[in-house]
Amino acid sequence: MLIPLAEQLRPNSLEEYLGQEHLVGPGAILRKAIESGNVPSMVLWGPPGVGKTTLAYIISRQLSREFYTLSAVSSGVKEVREVIAKAKESGTSPFLFIDEIHRFSKSQQDALLGAVEKGIITFIGATTENPSFEVISPLLSRCQIYILKTLEEHHLLRLLEEGRKRLEQQLGLTITVAEPDAILRISGGDARKLLNALELIVTTLGSGEKAISITNENTISIIQQNLAMYDKTGEMHYDVISAFIKSLRGSDPNASVYWLARMIEAGEDPKFIARRMLILASEDIGNSNPNALLLATACFQAVDVIGYPECDLILSQTAIYLATSVKSNASYLAIRSAQKAFREKGDLPVPLHIRNAPTNLMKKIGYGKDYKYAHDYDHNFIEQEFLPDKIRGLKFYEPQNNPKENEIRVRMKALWKEKYKY
């Protein structure tokens, strides 16, 4: 049986590894740890196909230490304890890699704590989910969190070229990638998805041929004809959740419920769905309808308590509410704009009058002096400066054109007059 192309091209060293230069490039934090031989327990957090499993394997190979691997989908406390027992016998602090650590229950994660704390094992967890949501705090506090990024176009093009050459050698074909755009778009920054797509296209086009040319048109045609049914553990998982979120954002309750049904029928984790709706309620609705965040929060709490099958009704109600709600991404734009200002201007000093003054010395040097307590004034407001001098008058929050935020705009204009030009 032919080994899949993605597995054939899996790198074996940091020199062969593509992407994540911020972690494993020359002088980067994780590379320094690897080169020193003092690698901490860690959680690798990032989207699928960016090299989490491969990086864990390379670390163990580089340090010549035993490497145990478990999948959170098929392993439990028993398997974890068996690995810990073997590690105790070896006395070498082998690596224990657990894929999809976010699927481990609290009791399963608890089983790791003692061994990680005592250095019996060096734990490496991989997750596509925010670890602060799904990894218990005691385990998280014993690990470094490394965030892996989606592969960039130049990484994918290099990988595409390596895959093309390997398939040419294996199949005795001349393969030309005339138009890479469609295959890059389909990959979504996922190396495994890109190589799987390339392999499928080449085997489809290459039957009985000596030379083939890959174009955007034949790429799209072949991929669409071979789309598998939704599989929550496979690549379509991320395509369907993407379709669901975009349908909610696009105010289409019918499409939203359809994609929701696809996920429910596949047995998708209801907390995963609810968490995505919780983020959307703030990112895409925000203060145009503050109740959206309240309902999404209640939905997340409810599905956690109730579970399937009844929680499908709660998910449906929330999805329809979010889809039919007025939309605004003003809060999203505000925080991104404020973060950009901070990165560009650096740590600007806090104005003296709004600094905390818990000691007499601080009061003597002006901390808190001339601060005006808003509740001492009419309408609980008095104009004063809250931003550092260098960004005085800079506006981050721009209310959008919907009934609720129009009210906010009117109030902000009445309070701040021309200062922020609302």
C-alpha positions as CSV (number, residue, x, y, z in Angstrom):
1,M,0.0,0.0,0.0
2,L,1.4,3.4,-1.0
3,I,2.1,5.7,1.9
4,P,0.1,9.0,1.6
5,L,2.1,11.9,0.2
6,A,1.6,13.9,3.4
7,E,3.3,11.2,5.4
8,Q,6.1,10.7,2.9
9,L,7.0,14.4,3.1
10,R,6.8,14.7,6.9
11,P,10.0,16.4,8.0
12,N,12.5,14.7,10.3
13,S,14.5,17.7,11.5
14,L,14.1,21.4,12.3
15,E,16.0,22.2,9.1
16,E,13.3,20.4,7.1
17,Y,10.4,21.9,9.1
18,L,8.3,24.5,7.3
19,G,6.8,27.5,9.1
20,Q,6.6,28.6,12.7
21,E,9.8,30.6,12.4
22,H,8.7,32.6,15.5
23,L,9.1,29.4,17.5
24,V,11.8,27.3,15.8
25,G,13.7,29.7,13.6
26,P,17.3,30.7,14.5
27,G,17.3,32.2,17.9
28,A,13.6,31.6,18.5
29,I,12.4,30.7,22.0
30,L,11.5,27.0,21.4
31,R,14.6,26.4,19.3
32,K,16.8,27.7,22.1
33,A,15.1,25.3,24.5
34,I,15.5,22.4,22.1
35,E,19.2,23.2,21.5
36,S,19.8,23.5,25.3
37,G,18.2,20.1,25.9
38,N,16.0,21.7,28.5
39,V,12.5,21.4,26.9
40,P,9.5,22.2,29.2
41,S,6.2,20.4,29.1
42,M,4.1,22.3,26.6
43,V,0.8,22.7,24.7
44,L,1.0,23.4,21.0
45,W,-2.1,25.4,20.0
46,G,-2.9,26.0,16.3
47,P,-5.1,25.2,13.4
48,P,-5.0,21.8,11.7
49,G,-2.1,20.9,9.3
50,V,0.5,23.4,10.6
51,G,2.9,20.8,12.1
52,K,2.0,20.3,15.7
53,T,2.4,16.5,15.7
54,T,5.5,16.8,13.5
55,L,7.1,19.3,15.8
56,A,6.6,17.1,18.8
57,Y,8.2,14.2,17.0
58,I,11.2,16.3,15.9
59,I,11.8,17.5,19.4
60,S,12.0,13.9,20.7
61,R,14.2,12.9,17.8
62,Q,16.5,15.8,18.3
63,L,16.9,15.0,22.0
64,S,17.1,11.2,21.4
65,R,14.4,10.5,24.0
66,E,11.6,8.0,24.0
67,F,8.4,9.2,22.4
68,Y,5.0,7.9,23.5
69,T,1.9,9.1,21.7
70,L,-1.8,8.9,22.7
71,S,-4.9,10.2,21.0
72,A,-7.5,11.8,23.3
73,V,-10.2,10.3,21.1
74,S,-9.2,6.7,21.7
75,S,-7.2,6.8,25.0
76,G,-8.1,7.2,28.6
77,V,-6.8,7.2,32.2
78,K,-5.7,3.6,31.9
79,E,-3.4,4.3,28.9
80,V,-2.0,7.4,30.5
81,R,-1.1,5.5,33.6
82,E,0.5,2.7,31.6
83,V,2.8,5.2,29.9
84,I,3.7,6.9,33.2
85,A,4.6,3.4,34.6
86,K,6.9,2.8,31.7
87,A,8.5,6.2,32.1
88,K,9.2,5.6,35.7
89,E,11.0,2.4,34.8
90,S,13.1,4.1,32.1
91,G,14.1,7.1,34.3
92,T,14.7,9.3,31.3
93,S,11.7,11.6,31.3
94,P,10.4,10.5,27.9
95,F,8.0,12.6,25.9
96,L,4.3,11.9,26.1
97,F,2.4,13.4,23.1
98,I,-1.3,13.7,23.4
99,D,-3.2,14.8,20.2
100,E,-6.4,16.7,20.7
101,I,-5.8,17.2,24.4
102,H,-9.0,19.4,24.5
103,R,-11.0,16.1,24.2
104,F,-9.5,14.7,27.4
105,S,-11.8,14.9,30.4
106,K,-10.8,16.5,33.7
107,S,-10.1,13.2,35.3
108,Q,-7.9,12.1,32.3
109,Q,-6.0,15.4,32.5
110,D,-5.7,15.0,36.3
111,A,-3.9,11.7,35.8
112,L,-1.1,13.5,34.1
113,L,-0.4,16.1,36.8
114,G,1.8,14.3,39.2
115,A,4.0,12.8,36.5
116,V,4.4,16.2,34.8
117,E,5.2,18.0,38.0
118,K,7.8,15.5,39.1
119,G,9.4,15.4,35.6
120,I,8.6,11.7,35.1
121,I,7.4,12.6,31.7
122,T,7.7,15.7,29.5
123,F,4.2,16.3,28.3
124,I,3.4,17.7,24.8
125,G,-0.3,18.3,24.1
126,A,-1.7,19.4,20.7
127,T,-4.9,21.3,20.3
128,T,-6.9,23.3,17.8
129,E,-9.0,24.8,20.6
130,N,-8.0,27.6,23.0
131,P,-6.3,25.7,25.8
132,S,-7.6,28.1,28.5
133,F,-11.1,26.8,27.8
134,E,-10.3,23.1,27.6
135,V,-7.1,22.3,29.6
136,I,-7.5,22.3,33.3
137,S,-5.7,25.1,35.1
138,P,-3.3,22.9,37.2
139,L,-2.0,21.3,34.1
140,L,-1.9,24.5,32.1
141,S,0.2,26.2,34.8
142,R,2.8,23.4,34.4
143,C,3.1,23.9,30.7
144,Q,4.4,26.5,28.2
145,I,1.8,27.5,25.6
146,Y,3.2,27.8,22.1
147,I,0.9,29.2,19.4
148,L,1.4,27.8,15.9
149,K,0.3,29.9,12.9
150,T,-1.3,29.0,9.6
151,L,1.3,28.4,7.0
152,E,2.0,31.3,4.6
153,E,1.8,31.2,0.9
154,H,5.6,30.8,0.4
155,H,5.6,27.8,2.7
156,L,2.7,26.2,0.8
157,L,4.3,26.8,-2.6
158,R,7.5,25.2,-1.4
159,L,5.6,22.2,-0.1
160,L,3.6,22.0,-3.4
161,E,6.8,21.9,-5.3
162,E,8.2,19.1,-3.1
163,G,5.0,17.1,-3.5
164,R,5.1,17.6,-7.3
165,K,8.6,16.3,-7.5
166,R,7.9,13.3,-5.3
167,L,4.8,12.3,-7.4
168,E,6.7,12.7,-10.6
169,Q,9.3,10.2,-9.4
170,Q,6.8,7.7,-8.1
171,L,4.4,7.9,-11.1
172,G,6.8,8.5,-13.9
173,L,4.7,11.5,-14.9
174,T,5.6,15.0,-16.0
175,I,3.6,17.3,-13.7
176,T,3.2,21.0,-14.3
177,V,1.4,23.2,-11.8
178,A,0.2,25.9,-14.2
179,E,-2.1,27.6,-11.8
180,P,-1.6,27.0,-8.0
181,D,-4.2,29.5,-6.8
182,A,-7.1,27.1,-6.4
183,I,-5.1,24.4,-4.6
184,L,-3.6,27.0,-2.2
185,R,-7.1,28.4,-1.5
186,I,-8.5,24.9,-0.9
187,S,-5.7,24.1,1.5
188,G,-6.6,27.0,3.8
189,G,-3.0,27.0,5.1
190,D,-3.2,23.3,6.0
191,A,-0.1,21.4,4.7
192,R,-1.8,18.0,5.0
193,K,-4.9,19.2,3.1
194,L,-2.7,20.7,0.4
195,L,-0.8,17.5,-0.2
196,N,-3.9,15.3,0.0
197,A,-5.5,17.6,-2.7
198,L,-2.4,17.5,-4.9
199,E,-2.3,13.7,-4.7
200,L,-6.0,13.4,-5.5
201,I,-5.6,15.7,-8.5
202,V,-2.6,14.0,-9.9
203,T,-4.0,10.5,-9.6
204,T,-7.2,11.6,-11.2
205,L,-5.6,13.5,-14.1
206,G,-2.7,11.1,-14.5
207,S,-4.5,7.9,-15.4
208,G,-3.1,6.7,-18.7
209,E,-1.2,10.0,-19.3
210,K,2.5,10.8,-19.5
211,A,2.2,14.5,-18.8
212,I,-0.5,16.6,-16.9
213,S,-1.0,20.2,-16.1
214,I,-2.8,21.4,-12.9
215,T,-5.0,24.4,-13.5
216,N,-7.5,26.2,-11.3
217,E,-10.4,24.8,-13.3
218,N,-9.4,21.1,-13.1
219,T,-8.5,21.5,-9.4
220,I,-11.9,22.8,-8.4
221,S,-13.7,20.3,-10.6
222,I,-11.8,17.3,-9.1
223,I,-12.0,18.5,-5.5
224,Q,-15.8,19.2,-5.7
225,Q,-16.5,15.8,-7.1
226,N,-14.6,14.1,-4.3
227,L,-15.8,16.0,-1.3
228,A,-16.4,13.5,1.5
229,M,-19.4,13.6,3.9
230,Y,-18.9,15.8,6.9
231,D,-16.6,14.1,9.4
232,K,-16.1,15.8,12.8
233,T,-12.6,14.3,13.0
234,G,-11.6,15.1,9.5
235,E,-10.9,18.1,7.3
236,M,-14.5,18.9,6.5
237,H,-15.0,19.7,10.2
238,Y,-13.4,23.1,9.7
239,D,-15.2,23.8,6.4
240,V,-18.6,23.2,7.9
241,I,-18.0,25.3,11.1
242,S,-16.7,28.0,8.8
243,A,-19.9,27.8,6.7
244,F,-22.0,27.9,9.9
245,I,-20.3,31.1,11.2
246,K,-20.4,32.9,7.9
247,S,-24.1,32.1,7.6
248,L,-24.7,33.6,11.1
249,R,-22.7,36.6,10.2
250,G,-24.5,36.9,6.9
251,S,-27.9,37.0,8.7
252,D,-29.2,33.8,7.0
253,P,-31.1,31.7,9.6
254,N,-32.0,29.0,7.1
255,A,-28.4,28.3,6.1
256,S,-27.3,28.6,9.7
257,V,-29.7,25.9,10.8
258,Y,-28.7,23.7,7.9
259,W,-25.0,23.7,8.8
260,L,-25.9,23.4,12.5
261,A,-27.9,20.2,11.6
262,R,-25.0,18.8,9.7
263,M,-22.8,19.2,12.8
264,I,-25.4,17.8,15.2
265,E,-26.0,14.8,13.0
266,A,-22.3,14.1,12.9
267,G,-22.1,14.2,16.7
268,E,-20.1,17.4,16.9
269,D,-19.2,18.5,20.5
270,P,-22.1,21.0,21.4
271,K,-19.7,23.1,23.5
272,F,-17.5,23.6,20.4
273,I,-20.6,24.9,18.5
274,A,-21.7,27.1,21.4
275,R,-18.3,28.5,21.9
276,R,-18.1,29.6,18.3
277,M,-21.5,31.3,18.7
278,L,-20.3,33.0,21.9
279,I,-17.4,34.6,20.0
280,L,-19.6,35.6,17.1
281,A,-22.1,37.3,19.5
282,S,-19.4,39.7,20.5
283,E,-17.4,40.0,17.3
284,D,-20.2,40.4,14.8
285,I,-23.1,41.7,16.9
286,G,-21.6,43.4,19.9
287,N,-23.4,46.5,21.2
288,S,-25.9,46.6,18.3
289,N,-27.7,43.9,20.4
290,P,-26.1,43.2,23.8
291,N,-28.7,40.5,24.5
292,A,-26.9,38.3,21.9
293,L,-23.9,37.8,24.1
294,L,-26.2,37.0,27.1
295,L,-28.1,34.4,25.1
296,A,-24.9,32.9,23.7
297,T,-23.5,32.7,27.2
298,A,-26.6,31.0,28.5
299,C,-26.5,28.6,25.5
300,F,-22.9,27.6,26.3
301,Q,-23.8,27.0,30.0
302,A,-27.0,25.1,29.1
303,V,-25.5,22.7,26.5
304,D,-22.7,21.9,29.0
305,V,-25.3,20.8,31.6
306,I,-27.8,19.1,29.3
307,G,-25.9,17.6,26.4
308,Y,-27.4,15.7,23.5
309,P,-30.0,15.0,22.4
310,E,-32.1,17.9,24.0
311,C,-29.4,20.6,23.6
312,D,-30.0,20.6,19.8
313,L,-33.1,22.8,20.5
314,I,-31.0,25.3,22.5
315,L,-28.3,25.4,19.8
316,S,-31.0,26.0,17.2
317,Q,-32.7,28.8,19.1
318,T,-29.5,30.6,19.7
319,A,-28.3,30.2,16.1
320,I,-31.6,31.6,14.8
321,Y,-31.4,34.5,17.2
322,L,-27.8,35.4,16.3
323,A,-28.5,35.0,12.5
324,T,-31.6,37.3,12.7
325,S,-29.9,39.9,14.9
326,V,-28.7,43.3,13.8
327,K,-24.9,43.1,13.1
328,S,-22.0,45.3,14.1
329,N,-18.3,44.6,14.3
330,A,-17.6,47.9,16.0
331,S,-16.3,46.3,19.2
332,Y,-14.0,44.1,17.2
333,L,-12.6,47.0,15.2
334,A,-12.2,49.1,18.4
335,I,-10.0,46.6,20.2
336,R,-7.9,45.9,17.1
337,S,-7.4,49.6,16.5
338,A,-6.4,50.1,20.2
339,Q,-3.9,47.2,20.0
340,K,-2.4,48.7,16.8
341,A,-2.0,52.0,18.6
342,F,-0.3,50.3,21.5
343,R,2.1,48.4,19.3
344,E,3.0,51.5,17.3
345,K,3.3,53.9,20.3
346,G,4.6,51.6,23.0
347,D,4.0,51.8,26.7
348,L,2.8,55.4,27.0
349,P,2.6,56.7,30.6
350,V,-0.7,56.8,32.4
351,P,-1.8,60.4,33.0
352,L,-0.9,61.3,36.6
353,H,-4.5,62.3,37.6
354,I,-5.9,58.8,36.9
355,R,-3.0,56.9,38.5
356,N,-3.6,54.9,41.6
357,A,-2.3,56.6,44.8
358,P,-2.2,54.0,47.7
359,T,0.7,55.7,49.5
360,N,1.4,59.2,50.8
361,L,4.6,59.4,48.7
362,M,2.5,58.7,45.5
363,K,0.1,61.4,46.5
364,K,2.9,63.9,47.1
365,I,4.4,63.4,43.6
366,G,1.0,64.0,42.0
367,Y,-0.6,60.6,41.6
368,G,-4.4,61.0,41.5
369,K,-4.2,64.8,41.8
370,D,-7.0,66.7,40.1
371,Y,-8.9,63.5,39.3
372,K,-12.6,64.3,39.0
373,Y,-15.0,61.7,40.4
374,A,-17.7,61.4,37.7
375,H,-20.6,60.7,40.2
376,D,-20.0,64.1,41.8
377,Y,-21.3,65.8,38.7
378,D,-24.5,66.2,36.8
379,H,-25.5,63.2,34.7
380,N,-22.5,61.3,36.3
381,F,-20.1,62.9,33.8
382,I,-17.4,65.5,33.7
383,E,-15.0,65.9,30.8
384,Q,-11.4,65.0,31.6
385,E,-8.6,63.3,29.8
386,F,-8.2,59.6,30.1
387,L,-5.7,58.8,27.3
388,P,-2.0,59.4,27.3
389,D,-0.9,62.8,25.9
390,K,0.6,61.3,22.7
391,I,-2.8,59.8,21.6
392,R,-5.1,62.4,23.1
393,G,-8.4,62.6,21.1
394,L,-7.7,59.3,19.2
395,K,-11.0,57.5,18.6
396,F,-11.1,53.6,18.6
397,Y,-14.8,52.9,18.9
398,E,-16.9,54.0,16.0
399,P,-20.6,53.2,16.5
400,Q,-22.2,51.7,13.4
401,N,-25.5,52.5,11.7
402,N,-28.1,50.5,13.7
403,P,-30.7,51.6,16.2
404,K,-28.8,50.7,19.4
405,E,-25.5,52.1,18.3
406,N,-27.1,55.2,16.9
407,E,-28.3,55.9,20.5
408,I,-24.8,55.4,21.7
409,R,-23.4,57.8,19.1
410,V,-25.9,60.5,20.2
411,R,-25.0,60.1,23.8
412,M,-21.2,60.1,23.2
413,K,-21.6,63.3,21.1
414,A,-23.6,65.0,23.8
415,L,-21.0,64.1,26.4
416,W,-17.8,64.6,24.5
417,K,-18.9,67.4,22.1
418,E,-16.1,67.7,19.4
419,K,-13.4,65.9,21.3
420,Y,-14.0,62.5,19.6
421,K,-16.1,63.8,16.7
422,Y,-19.0,61.4,17.2
